[in-house]
Amino acid sequence: MSKTHENTPTSHVRLGYARRDVTPPVGIYHRMWGAARHDRATGIHRPILADILVFEPLNGDADQRLVRMQFDFVGLTNEQQNPIRIALAERASVQVDRLIVTYSHSHASGFLHPDRKDMPGGDLIEPYLESLTETLEKALDEALQNLAPVSISYATGRCNMAANRDYRDEARDIYVTGYNPEAPADDIVVAARVTDEHGAHHLSFVHYACHPTTLAWENTVLSPDFVGATREVVEHATACPCVYFQGPCGELGPKDGFTGDLATADRNGRQLGYAAMSALSSLGPPDTDYVYEGPVVSGATLGIWRHHPMSDDRRRHAGTYHEAAFDVDLKLKDLPALEQLQSDLERYSEEQKQADQAGDAERARDLGARAERCRRWQGRVENLPQTEQFALRCTVWRMGDAIWVTCGGEPYNQLQTKLRERFPDLILLVSPLSTDCLSIAYLLPEDRYGIGLYQEEPSSLAPGCLEVLIENFAEQIGCALEA
């Protein structure tokens, strides 16, 4: 039987939204890259933004309210983000686990970790974060005041800006993190249009999987990386705000990246923005599906399809609202000892000073990068539980035809592609870097361990954890579909 009806993926919810410019001050500690030789941010490329979204089911049940905060930061530690979450959860009248924080993960937005407070520019971190809470509280109040019924229409497009970055340097017999022209990369863009009860377009979403690592060690200014230009393209075309959501991108980064050239970041962002606009432009009127009306005899016998208002059953389905928060226990690998990390840090730091004094800039840069790796491992080990497993907090959140997923860490994109294979009829938006975003680092496929990839070195997790996570998400999505 020929198909005569094509649904437009849609969510019907109550949504409130607000945005704030949260750009850190120039001069704040900025050095995210081990190879960087600067410490302080010297300027601003584009603003660093925070978006706050409040969701409720159509019946306005505040007990099912969810708050999502999306930042341009690379990420905050639990020590830093939990006080913010607690304050805003109380203000929104929700429990803390109903306030989800995710990050676009720009590596140029400033490195705000507590262990940087004694470094140049580190004295600005704590005052900045204290002021951030007050800014976000006002934004949350605005989002709560704006709560109203909306229709979210989803479309998919493609963009090849992101590339696989697990490259085998055969001449040197090593893996490096850089463009791999021989490996595939997920190119799916999910774009969404949020309209009010009168059909007016008020907000857009763009979801894509790509590390914001266009700008690297040569860059000294605060920037959201390609995300800024992506938003600019969509906002210029639609005359309304655009929120960017990062996808799982453990092995994905810009094909053209690792530069200090701001124009390259903007070019990458425009490429993604135009792809998102292509997807958004494919959408018909809100709350319509595409229906075959039959033949019309002309020079040829034409098959006519038109946008028809959703049926009552479709509207009820689009208003389905279900969410679940759960922990997935993942096995930790053998972790380095803090004493050894401190010893290595001191040795590399001293050798770096000697290389600088000798005028060997390349060796000094490399030693500084190795010292930075030790410093980051110290932070992870100090914040991980003294157990054999790590409880990773996850959410599955169904709104009509769409499933929104969040989890901590930096999983490989296989998390998203495998779930989409299992649930091909759903719009699936997977957002990593949530809650415990930095403690565990990467989640690699089991067969990618032991071959020399960078991502294995900082990962706190043992092989097989990504596969366990996929199975748990699949089970929870299945439950959401049955609800």
C-alpha positions as CSV (number, residue, x, y, z in Angstrom):
1,M,0.0,0.0,0.0
2,S,1.5,3.4,-1.0
3,K,2.2,5.8,1.7
4,T,-0.3,8.8,1.6
5,H,0.6,10.7,4.8
6,E,3.9,12.1,6.1
7,N,4.0,13.4,9.6
8,T,5.9,16.6,10.5
9,P,7.7,15.7,13.8
10,T,6.2,18.0,16.4
11,S,6.2,18.6,20.1
12,H,3.4,20.5,21.9
13,V,4.5,21.9,25.2
14,R,4.5,25.0,27.4
15,L,7.9,26.8,26.9
16,G,9.5,29.8,28.5
17,Y,12.8,31.2,27.2
18,A,15.3,33.9,28.1
19,R,18.9,34.7,27.2
20,R,21.8,36.6,28.8
21,D,25.2,37.7,27.6
22,V,27.6,36.1,30.2
23,T,30.9,37.0,28.5
24,P,33.7,36.8,31.1
25,P,35.8,39.9,31.6
26,V,38.8,40.4,29.4
27,G,41.9,39.4,31.4
28,I,40.3,36.3,33.0
29,Y,42.2,33.0,32.8
30,H,41.8,31.7,29.3
31,R,44.4,29.0,28.5
32,M,42.4,25.9,27.6
33,W,45.1,24.4,25.3
34,G,48.2,22.8,26.6
35,A,50.2,24.2,23.7
36,A,49.1,27.8,24.5
37,R,51.7,30.2,25.9
38,H,49.3,32.9,27.1
39,D,47.2,32.8,30.3
40,R,44.8,35.8,30.1
41,A,42.0,36.5,27.6
42,T,43.1,39.5,25.6
43,G,39.8,40.4,23.9
44,I,36.3,39.3,22.8
45,H,35.5,37.7,19.4
46,R,31.8,37.2,20.0
47,P,29.7,37.2,23.2
48,I,29.5,34.1,25.4
49,L,25.8,33.4,25.9
50,A,23.5,31.5,28.4
51,D,20.1,30.3,27.3
52,I,17.5,29.3,29.8
53,L,14.5,27.2,28.7
54,V,11.6,26.1,31.0
55,F,9.4,23.3,29.8
56,E,6.0,22.0,31.1
57,P,3.3,19.7,29.6
58,L,0.4,21.5,28.0
59,N,-1.7,21.0,31.2
60,G,0.7,23.3,33.0
61,D,1.6,20.8,35.7
62,A,4.4,22.5,37.5
63,D,5.4,19.2,39.1
64,Q,6.6,18.1,35.7
65,R,8.5,21.3,35.0
66,L,12.0,21.0,33.6
67,V,14.6,23.7,33.4
68,R,17.5,23.6,30.9
69,M,20.4,25.9,31.0
70,Q,22.7,25.9,27.9
71,F,26.0,27.7,28.2
72,D,28.8,28.5,25.7
73,F,31.4,27.4,28.3
74,V,33.7,24.5,27.8
75,G,32.2,23.2,31.1
76,L,32.1,23.9,34.8
77,T,33.0,21.5,37.6
78,N,30.3,20.2,40.0
79,E,31.8,22.4,42.7
80,Q,31.0,25.4,40.5
81,Q,27.7,24.5,38.9
82,N,25.9,22.8,41.8
83,P,25.4,26.0,43.8
84,I,24.0,27.7,40.6
85,R,21.7,24.7,40.0
86,I,20.5,24.7,43.7
87,A,19.8,28.4,43.6
88,L,17.9,28.3,40.3
89,A,16.0,25.1,41.1
90,E,14.6,26.7,44.3
91,R,13.7,29.8,42.3
92,A,11.9,27.7,39.6
93,S,10.2,25.5,42.3
94,V,11.7,22.3,41.0
95,Q,14.0,19.7,42.5
96,V,17.6,20.0,41.5
97,D,17.6,16.9,39.3
98,R,15.0,18.7,37.2
99,L,17.4,21.5,36.3
100,I,19.7,20.3,33.5
101,V,22.9,22.1,32.6
102,T,24.5,21.5,29.2
103,Y,27.4,23.2,27.3
104,S,28.3,23.9,23.7
105,H,31.9,23.2,24.9
106,S,33.7,26.0,23.2
107,H,37.4,25.7,24.0
108,A,37.9,29.5,23.6
109,S,35.3,30.7,26.1
110,G,37.7,30.8,29.1
111,F,38.9,28.0,31.4
112,L,37.2,28.7,34.7
113,H,38.1,25.7,36.8
114,P,38.8,26.2,40.5
115,D,42.4,25.0,40.2
116,R,43.2,28.0,38.0
117,K,42.5,30.6,40.7
118,D,46.2,31.1,41.5
119,M,47.2,31.5,37.9
120,P,47.2,34.8,35.9
121,G,43.6,35.9,35.5
122,G,42.4,33.2,37.9
123,D,41.6,35.8,40.5
124,L,38.7,36.9,38.3
125,I,37.0,33.5,38.1
126,E,35.3,33.4,41.5
127,P,33.9,37.0,41.3
128,Y,32.7,36.3,37.8
129,L,30.8,33.1,38.8
130,E,29.3,34.9,41.8
131,S,27.8,37.5,39.5
132,L,26.7,34.8,37.1
133,T,24.2,33.4,39.5
134,E,22.4,36.7,39.9
135,T,22.3,37.2,36.1
136,L,20.9,33.7,35.6
137,E,18.2,34.2,38.3
138,K,16.9,37.2,36.5
139,A,16.9,35.3,33.2
140,L,15.0,32.4,34.8
141,D,12.4,34.8,36.2
142,E,11.9,36.1,32.6
143,A,11.6,32.6,31.2
144,L,9.0,31.6,33.8
145,Q,7.0,34.7,33.0
146,N,7.1,33.8,29.4
147,L,5.7,30.3,29.8
148,A,3.1,29.7,27.1
149,P,1.9,26.9,24.8
150,V,4.1,26.4,21.7
151,S,4.5,24.1,18.8
152,I,8.0,22.8,18.1
153,S,8.4,21.5,14.5
154,Y,11.6,19.6,13.7
155,A,13.5,19.1,10.4
156,T,16.8,17.4,9.5
157,G,19.5,18.5,7.2
158,R,23.1,17.7,6.5
159,C,26.4,19.6,7.1
160,N,29.9,18.3,6.4
161,M,31.6,20.9,8.5
162,A,32.4,18.3,11.2
163,A,34.9,15.5,10.4
164,N,36.3,12.5,12.1
165,R,39.4,13.5,14.0
166,D,41.1,10.2,14.8
167,Y,43.9,10.4,12.3
168,R,46.6,7.7,11.9
169,D,50.0,9.3,11.2
170,E,51.6,6.2,9.6
171,A,54.9,7.9,9.0
172,R,55.4,8.4,12.7
173,D,53.3,5.3,13.8
174,I,51.0,7.3,16.1
175,Y,47.5,8.5,16.3
176,V,46.9,12.3,16.3
177,T,43.8,14.3,16.9
178,G,43.2,15.9,13.5
179,Y,41.2,15.6,10.3
180,N,40.8,12.0,9.1
181,P,39.7,12.1,5.4
182,E,39.2,8.3,5.3
183,A,36.7,8.0,8.2
184,P,33.0,8.9,8.1
185,A,31.5,11.6,10.3
186,D,27.9,12.1,11.4
187,D,26.6,15.0,9.3
188,I,23.0,15.2,10.6
189,V,21.7,18.6,11.6
190,V,18.4,18.8,13.5
191,A,16.8,22.2,13.4
192,A,13.6,23.1,15.1
193,R,11.1,26.0,14.8
194,V,9.2,27.1,17.9
195,T,5.9,28.9,17.1
196,D,3.2,30.4,19.3
197,E,-0.5,29.7,19.2
198,H,-0.9,32.1,16.3
199,G,1.9,30.5,14.3
200,A,4.5,33.2,14.8
201,H,8.1,32.0,14.9
202,H,9.7,33.0,18.2
203,L,12.7,30.7,18.7
204,S,14.9,28.2,16.8
205,F,17.0,25.3,17.9
206,V,20.1,23.8,16.1
207,H,21.5,20.5,17.2
208,Y,24.8,19.2,15.7
209,A,27.7,17.1,16.8
210,C,31.1,18.9,16.5
211,H,33.8,19.9,18.9
212,P,34.1,23.7,19.0
213,T,37.8,23.5,18.4
214,T,38.3,25.8,15.4
215,L,40.1,28.2,17.6
216,A,43.1,26.6,19.4
217,W,46.3,27.6,21.2
218,E,47.1,30.6,19.0
219,N,43.8,32.2,19.9
220,T,43.8,34.5,22.9
221,V,40.3,36.0,22.8
222,L,37.0,34.9,24.3
223,S,34.8,33.2,21.7
224,P,31.9,30.7,21.3
225,D,33.9,29.4,18.3
226,F,31.7,28.4,15.3
227,V,28.5,28.5,17.4
228,G,28.4,32.3,17.3
229,A,28.3,32.6,13.6
230,T,25.8,29.7,13.4
231,R,23.4,31.6,15.6
232,E,24.0,34.8,13.7
233,V,23.0,33.2,10.4
234,V,19.8,31.7,11.8
235,E,18.8,34.7,13.8
236,H,19.3,37.1,10.8
237,A,17.1,34.9,8.6
238,T,14.4,34.3,11.2
239,A,14.5,37.5,13.3
240,C,14.3,35.5,16.5
241,P,16.8,33.8,18.9
242,C,18.6,30.6,18.0
243,V,19.8,28.1,20.7
244,Y,22.6,25.7,19.8
245,F,22.7,22.3,21.4
246,Q,25.9,20.2,21.1
247,G,25.7,16.5,20.1
248,P,28.0,13.7,21.1
249,C,31.3,14.5,19.4
250,G,34.1,12.6,21.1
251,E,35.7,11.9,17.7
252,L,34.4,14.8,15.8
253,G,35.8,18.3,15.2
254,P,35.8,20.9,12.4
255,K,37.6,19.7,9.3
256,D,39.2,23.2,9.2
257,G,40.3,23.8,12.8
258,F,43.1,24.2,15.4
259,T,43.9,27.7,14.3
260,G,44.0,31.2,15.8
261,D,42.1,32.6,12.8
262,L,38.7,34.1,13.9
263,A,37.5,34.2,10.3
264,T,37.8,30.4,10.1
265,A,35.6,30.0,13.1
266,D,33.0,32.3,11.5
267,R,33.2,30.5,8.2
268,N,32.6,27.1,9.9
269,G,29.7,28.6,11.8
270,R,28.1,30.0,8.7
271,Q,28.4,26.7,7.0
272,L,26.4,25.1,9.8
273,G,24.0,28.0,10.0
274,Y,23.1,27.8,6.3
275,A,22.6,24.0,6.6
276,A,20.2,24.7,9.6
277,M,18.4,27.3,7.6
278,S,18.0,24.8,4.7
279,A,16.3,22.4,7.1
280,L,14.1,25.0,8.7
281,S,13.1,26.3,5.3
282,S,11.8,22.8,4.4
283,L,9.1,23.0,7.1
284,G,5.5,23.7,6.1
285,P,3.0,25.6,8.3
286,P,3.0,24.8,12.0
287,D,0.8,21.8,13.1
288,T,0.4,20.4,9.7
289,D,1.3,17.1,8.1
290,Y,1.9,16.4,4.4
291,V,-1.0,14.5,2.8
292,Y,-1.5,13.0,-0.6
293,E,-4.7,14.4,-2.1
294,G,-4.8,12.4,-5.3
295,P,-4.2,12.8,-9.1
296,V,-4.7,15.8,-11.3
297,V,-4.7,15.3,-15.0
298,S,-2.5,17.8,-16.8
299,G,0.2,17.3,-19.4
300,A,1.1,14.5,-17.1
301,T,-1.0,12.9,-14.4
302,L,0.2,14.8,-11.3
303,G,0.2,13.5,-7.8
304,I,-0.8,16.3,-5.5
305,W,0.5,16.6,-1.9
306,R,-0.6,19.4,0.4
307,H,-0.1,20.5,4.0
308,H,-3.1,19.5,6.1
309,P,-3.9,20.5,9.7
310,M,-3.0,17.7,12.1
311,S,-5.8,15.4,13.2
312,D,-7.0,15.3,16.8
313,D,-5.0,12.1,17.3
314,R,-1.9,13.7,16.0
315,R,-2.3,16.6,18.2
316,R,-2.8,14.4,21.3
317,H,0.4,12.5,20.3
318,A,2.4,15.7,19.8
319,G,1.4,16.7,23.4
320,T,2.8,13.5,24.9
321,Y,5.2,14.5,27.7
322,H,7.3,12.0,29.7
323,E,10.7,12.2,31.3
324,A,13.0,10.0,33.3
325,A,16.2,10.7,35.2
326,F,18.4,7.7,36.1
327,D,22.0,6.7,36.9
328,V,24.1,4.3,34.8
329,D,26.9,2.6,36.7
330,L,30.0,2.6,34.6
331,K,33.3,0.9,35.5
332,L,36.3,3.1,36.2
333,K,39.7,2.1,34.9
334,D,42.8,2.1,37.1
335,L,43.5,5.8,37.8
336,P,46.9,7.4,38.2
337,A,48.1,8.2,41.7
338,L,47.9,11.8,42.9
339,E,51.4,11.7,44.2
340,Q,52.8,10.6,40.9
341,L,50.8,13.2,39.0
342,Q,52.1,16.0,41.3
343,S,55.7,14.7,40.9
344,D,55.3,14.7,37.1
345,L,53.7,18.1,37.1
346,E,56.6,19.6,39.1
347,R,59.1,18.0,36.8
348,Y,57.5,19.1,33.6
349,S,57.0,22.6,34.9
350,E,60.7,22.9,35.9
351,E,61.8,21.5,32.5
352,Q,59.6,24.0,30.7
353,K,61.3,26.9,32.6
354,Q,64.6,25.5,31.5
355,A,63.5,25.2,27.9
356,D,62.2,28.8,28.0
357,Q,65.5,30.0,29.4
358,A,67.4,28.2,26.6
359,G,65.2,29.7,24.0
360,D,63.7,26.4,22.9
361,A,60.1,27.5,22.3
362,E,58.9,24.2,20.8
363,R,60.2,22.1,23.6
364,A,58.8,24.6,26.2
365,R,55.4,24.4,24.5
366,D,55.4,20.6,24.6
367,L,56.5,20.4,28.2
368,G,53.8,22.9,29.1
369,A,51.2,20.7,27.5
370,R,52.4,17.6,29.4
371,A,52.2,19.6,32.7
372,E,48.7,20.6,31.7
373,R,47.7,17.0,31.2
374,C,48.9,16.2,34.7
375,R,47.0,19.1,36.2
376,R,43.8,18.0,34.6
377,W,44.2,14.4,35.7
378,Q,44.7,15.7,39.3
379,G,41.3,17.5,39.0
380,R,39.6,14.4,37.7
381,V,41.1,12.0,40.3
382,E,40.3,14.4,43.2
383,N,36.6,14.5,42.1
384,L,36.0,10.9,41.3
385,P,34.5,8.5,43.8
386,Q,36.9,6.1,45.6
387,T,34.9,3.1,44.2
388,E,35.1,0.8,41.2
389,Q,32.2,2.4,39.4
390,F,30.9,5.9,38.5
391,A,27.2,6.7,38.6
392,L,26.6,8.7,35.4
393,R,23.4,10.8,35.6
394,C,21.3,10.6,32.5
395,T,17.8,11.8,31.3
396,V,15.4,10.8,28.7
397,W,12.8,13.3,27.9
398,R,9.9,12.6,25.4
399,M,8.0,15.5,23.9
400,G,5.6,14.3,21.2
401,D,7.6,13.0,18.3
402,A,11.0,14.0,19.7
403,I,13.3,12.4,22.3
404,W,15.8,14.7,24.1
405,V,18.6,12.8,25.8
406,T,21.3,14.2,28.2
407,C,24.3,12.6,29.9
408,G,27.7,13.6,31.2
409,G,31.1,13.1,29.7
410,E,32.1,13.2,26.0
411,P,30.8,10.1,24.3
412,Y,31.8,9.2,20.8
413,N,29.0,9.9,18.2
414,Q,28.2,6.2,18.1
415,L,25.9,6.9,21.1
416,Q,23.7,9.0,18.8
417,T,24.0,7.0,15.6
418,K,23.2,3.6,17.3
419,L,20.1,5.1,19.0
420,R,18.9,6.6,15.8
421,E,19.3,3.3,14.1
422,R,17.1,1.7,16.7
423,F,14.5,4.4,16.7
424,P,14.4,5.6,13.1
425,D,11.0,7.2,13.3
426,L,11.9,9.6,16.1
427,I,13.7,12.9,16.2
428,L,16.5,12.2,18.6
429,L,18.6,15.0,20.1
430,V,21.5,13.7,22.3
431,S,23.2,16.3,24.5
432,P,26.4,15.2,26.3
433,L,28.5,17.3,28.7
434,S,25.6,17.5,31.3
435,T,26.0,17.6,35.1
436,D,29.2,15.5,35.7
437,C,30.5,16.8,32.4
438,L,34.2,16.8,33.2
439,S,34.9,14.0,35.7
440,I,35.0,11.1,33.3
441,A,36.0,12.8,30.0
442,Y,35.6,10.5,26.9
443,L,33.5,7.4,26.3
444,L,35.1,5.4,23.5
445,P,33.8,2.4,21.7
446,E,35.3,-0.7,23.2
447,D,37.2,-1.6,20.0
448,R,38.9,1.9,20.0
449,Y,40.8,1.2,23.3
450,G,44.4,0.1,23.2
451,I,45.3,1.5,19.8
452,G,46.9,4.8,21.0
453,L,44.0,7.3,20.7
454,Y,44.3,10.5,22.7
455,Q,40.7,10.1,24.0
456,E,41.7,7.0,26.0
457,E,44.4,8.8,27.9
458,P,42.1,11.3,29.8
459,S,39.1,9.0,30.0
460,S,38.4,7.7,33.5
461,L,36.3,4.8,32.2
462,A,37.1,1.2,31.3
463,P,36.3,-0.3,27.9
464,G,32.7,-1.3,27.3
465,C,31.1,1.7,29.1
466,L,29.8,3.4,25.9
467,E,28.0,0.2,24.9
468,V,26.5,-0.1,28.4
469,L,25.3,3.5,28.1
470,I,23.7,2.9,24.7
471,E,21.8,-0.1,26.0
472,N,20.5,1.8,29.0
473,F,19.3,4.7,26.9
474,A,17.6,2.3,24.4
475,E,15.7,0.7,27.3
476,Q,14.6,4.1,28.7
477,I,13.6,5.4,25.3
478,G,11.5,2.3,24.9
479,C,9.8,2.9,28.2
480,A,9.2,6.6,27.2
481,L,7.5,5.4,24.0
482,E,5.2,3.1,25.9
483,A,4.2,5.8,28.4
